[in-house]
Amino acid sequence: MSPPAKRNLGQIAMGAALALLAGPVALFKMVELGFFLTGVAPGQWMTAAEPTAMPVSIVVMLFAGLVAAYGVRMVIREFRSPSA
């Protein structure tokens, strides 16, 4: 029998940090966009004062969601047993 594989705590810590920091940002942006789309009249979505507010929020939400998913993937990869 071979000894159990050692877990790389650095990878686990980095993945957990990514998931715990970027996950709430993505969730907040998703809720913000939901409130914006349901609470603002269609003719007033974009004003001259903030022409990039909606696209920037969408990009931040997508990027934060991808980073959080990558962090979760890092943690799962370290806990998955090796198939040897």
Secondary structure by P-SEA (a helix, b strand, c coil): cccccccaaaaaaaaaaaaaaaaaaaaaaaaaaaaaaaccccccccccccccaaaaaaaaaaaaaaaaaaaaaaaaaaaccccc
